[in-house]
Amino acid sequence: MSMLYHSQRAMRAKRQEAMRRGVIAILDIGSYKTSCLVLRFDSSDELRPTDGVGAMAGQSSFRVVGAATTRSRGVKFGEIDTVQETERAIRTAVQAAQKMADMRVDHVIVSFSGARPRSYGLVGEISLQTGTVTEADVARAMAACDVPDIGEGREVLHAQPVNFSLDHRTGLKDPRGHVGNRLTADMHMLTIEAHAIETLLHCVKRCDLELAGVASSPYVAGVSSLVEDEQELGAACVDMGGGSTGVSIFIKKHMIYADTVRMGGDHVTSDISQGLQIPLPDAERIKTRFGGLVATGMDDRERIELESDTGDWEHDRRSISRAELIGVMRPRVEEILEEVRAILEDAGFDHLPSQRIVLTGGASQVPGLDQLASRILGNQVRLGRPLRVQGLPQSTCGPAFSACVGLALFAAYPQDEWWDFEVPADKYPARSLRRAVKWFRDNW
């Protein structure tokens, strides 16, 4: 069985140890920034099953006691490219967050967005021996899933049951205790490139930290940005980061699909830099200060000074209109949204009962994005901010921190990955659903 399969169990043990100590760090490694939050858990064991975090409710409450963000280096397309530089960014963020929390942290849960995720829908079916569904039956049904050949050099990152059917009844969240003859489990499995995880493990180890869990950014961004009824009825979360844009689809409070577009806000910045012949830092500043996607008549008149110091007087004293800046930015954002649309089509998103799309992430803050997105993706688009979390500093409440906050919720309310079912050693041929959404068509 794969490396990650064994390390998943080791990570879960580490997470439980961290919970006993009452403190854990979470780390979101992005192309643009690396953020760390230190979470402290209440010692009181009162469970709060009504907390609005989907299927993750029912663990102890927590508060953020330390937070820090640093500019990422050595990360491209949401993947670690240069180990030494990424390691430096991780150390900087973790040390600053520990200092604010005034405590040392040994365990860390990490999210990242790249590594070319692929989604599979799996189905397993068994006959019940006693007529009543037991825990063992649930495990057997999941073990009966035909695991497709996921290909060389890939690892399973998430594997979760999203639906159970018992005879003719479907849509069961938890079939235990129900009476019937045949139990079917539908699972969603997400695989990623193995080298990405290996590099991540290596980086974290070199920072003297223990890895207590890994999650994909599109998943955790959806956890924090989609409100409860969106997670229940069906919605997509589009997490627009610096180097990549994550897409996740949720229904019945479970993620059933995830993918990544290898483009983000950094690509818009480099278009501005090349188009206007100015250095990248200037392009980033102009983008965040004057950027937009929908031009009005006003924008022809508004001038933006492009100060530079090449020594060429003509070149250094240029100015452009805001409409020209919008003209440089818009094609790239349109391209990103077109790719998102292709992913949603591929996933069968149009078959869900609700087609809400929530845009979040640092690059979602460009004025006019919601108008452009509703034209390209369909009309039910809104801009999303992460849920409020106790103790979170004001500076980390914006859409740029959706994955970070979602990871905190994932750490606190683990939707326990169902790793303990034994996957048959002889991998079945791929008889998996091409679409993770197929069973909704059958079940609605």
Order of alpha helices (4+ residues) and beta strands (2+ residues): alpha-beta-beta-beta-beta-beta-alpha-beta-beta-alpha-beta-beta-beta-alpha-beta-alpha-alpha-beta-beta-beta-alpha-alpha-alpha-beta-alpha-beta-alpha-beta-alpha-beta-alpha-alpha
